[in-house]
Amino acid sequence: MQRKHWSIIPKALTAMLILAACAPQVEVTPTVDAIGTVAAQLASSMLTQTAAANTATPLPPTATPPPVFTDTPTVEPTPAVTSIPVVSGDAPCFKGPGENYGLVSNITDTKEVEFIGSAHVAGWYVIRNPYYGSLCWIKAENLNLGADFDISAYPTVIP
């Protein structure tokens, strides 16, 4: 009697498989991750945009407050120069008022220069070197200032 029971099991399994295969199939719809989809679309959109993209509509104007000036700058008046100083002869120009200071350069005859001031040592003037733009000291005898040139309007410069 035990053999009979064992022979029924394979037949029952076969019948179940046949019934399962013949049963109507139910379509399984995949679940949609709505939040994940929106997040992926947003990330894709952000990666494809450029920082300087033109907007379709112009931005509204912003109200800019008028500038507020708190302090008025003081401007020192520059002396009125009616004549431009001119070098007389090939003149050496030094780092200070004396030949014992280092030589900056030699300035050629008839070269126009910018007058900066008088040296604290008599007989010397301070000019802007026309070749290098630095200050240098030149002997008064090598600089023609003109009769209407006002030396008192300029400062005394100490190296």
C-alpha positions in Angstrom: 0.0 0.0 0.0 2.9 2.3 0.4 3.8 2.1 -3.2 0.5 3.4 -4.3 1.0 6.6 -2.4 4.3 7.3 -4.0 2.9 6.9 -7.5 0.2 9.4 -6.9 2.6 12.3 -6.0 4.3 12.6 -9.5 0.9 12.5 -11.2 -0.5 15.2 -8.9 2.5 17.4 -9.5 2.2 17.0 -13.3 -1.5 17.9 -13.2 -0.7 21.0 -11.1 1.9 22.1 -13.6 -0.5 21.6 -16.5 -3.2 23.6 -14.8 -0.8 26.4 -13.9 0.4 26.6 -17.5 -3.1 26.7 -18.9 -4.3 29.3 -16.4 -4.9 32.8 -17.8 -1.8 35.0 -17.3 -2.3 38.2 -15.3 -0.1 41.1 -16.4 2.1 42.5 -13.7 2.5 46.3 -14.0 5.8 47.5 -12.7 5.6 50.0 -9.9 6.7 53.5 -10.8 9.0 55.4 -8.5 7.5 58.9 -9.0 9.8 60.7 -6.6 12.9 59.0 -8.1 11.8 59.8 -11.6 11.2 63.5 -10.8 14.5 63.7 -9.1 16.3 62.1 -12.1 14.6 64.5 -14.5 15.5 67.5 -12.3 19.2 66.4 -12.1 19.3 65.9 -15.8 17.8 69.3 -16.4 20.3 71.0 -14.1 23.3 69.3 -15.7 22.3 70.5 -19.2 21.7 74.1 -18.3 24.5 76.7 -18.5 25.2 79.3 -16.0 24.9 82.2 -18.5 21.8 81.1 -20.2 19.6 83.9 -21.4 16.2 84.2 -19.7 13.1 84.5 -21.8 12.0 87.6 -20.0 14.2 90.4 -18.8 14.7 90.7 -15.1 12.9 93.6 -13.4 14.9 96.7 -12.7 16.2 97.0 -9.2 16.1 100.2 -7.3 19.6 101.5 -6.8 20.0 104.0 -4.0 21.9 107.2 -4.9 25.5 107.2 -3.8 26.1 108.8 -0.4 29.3 110.8 -0.1 30.5 110.9 3.4 33.8 112.7 3.0 35.0 115.1 0.4 38.5 114.5 -0.6 41.0 117.3 -0.2 42.9 118.0 -3.3 46.1 120.0 -3.0 46.3 122.6 -5.7 49.1 122.1 -8.1 51.1 125.2 -8.8 50.5 127.0 -12.0 53.4 126.5 -14.2 53.8 128.9 -17.1 57.2 127.6 -18.2 58.5 124.0 -18.3 61.9 123.4 -16.7 64.6 122.5 -19.2 67.9 120.8 -18.6 71.0 122.9 -19.6 73.9 120.8 -20.9 74.3 117.1 -20.3 73.6 117.0 -16.5 74.0 114.2 -14.0 71.1 113.5 -11.8 71.8 111.9 -8.4 69.9 109.9 -5.7 70.3 112.9 -3.3 71.5 116.5 -3.2 75.2 115.9 -3.9 77.7 114.1 -6.0 78.5 111.7 -3.1 75.0 110.2 -3.7 74.6 107.5 -6.3 74.2 108.6 -10.0 70.8 107.8 -11.4 71.4 109.0 -15.0 72.7 111.7 -17.2 70.0 113.9 -18.7 70.6 115.3 -22.1 70.7 119.0 -23.0 67.3 120.7 -23.7 65.3 117.8 -22.2 62.1 119.0 -20.5 61.6 117.7 -17.0 58.9 117.7 -14.3 59.9 119.9 -11.3 59.1 118.3 -8.0 60.6 120.7 -5.4 63.7 122.3 -3.9 66.3 120.2 -2.1 67.0 120.9 1.6 70.5 121.7 0.4 71.0 125.0 -1.3 71.8 124.8 -5.1 69.9 121.6 -5.8 66.5 120.8 -7.2 64.4 117.6 -7.3 63.0 116.5 -10.6 61.3 113.4 -12.0 63.8 111.5 -14.1 62.5 111.6 -17.6 64.0 108.3 -18.4 63.1 106.2 -15.4 60.3 108.1 -13.7 62.0 108.1 -10.3 63.0 111.2 -8.4 66.5 112.6 -8.7 68.5 115.6 -7.6 70.1 118.0 -10.2 72.3 121.0 -9.7 70.5 124.3 -9.9 73.0 125.5 -12.5 71.9 122.7 -14.8 68.2 123.5 -14.8 66.6 126.5 -16.6 63.3 127.3 -14.8 62.3 130.5 -16.5 61.7 134.0 -15.1 58.0 133.3 -14.2 58.6 130.0 -12.5 57.5 130.1 -8.8 59.8 127.9 -6.8 58.1 128.8 -3.5 54.9 127.0 -4.6 56.8 123.7 -4.4 57.8 121.7 -1.3 61.3 121.2 0.1 62.3 117.5 -0.5 64.6 115.5 1.8 66.0 112.2 0.5 
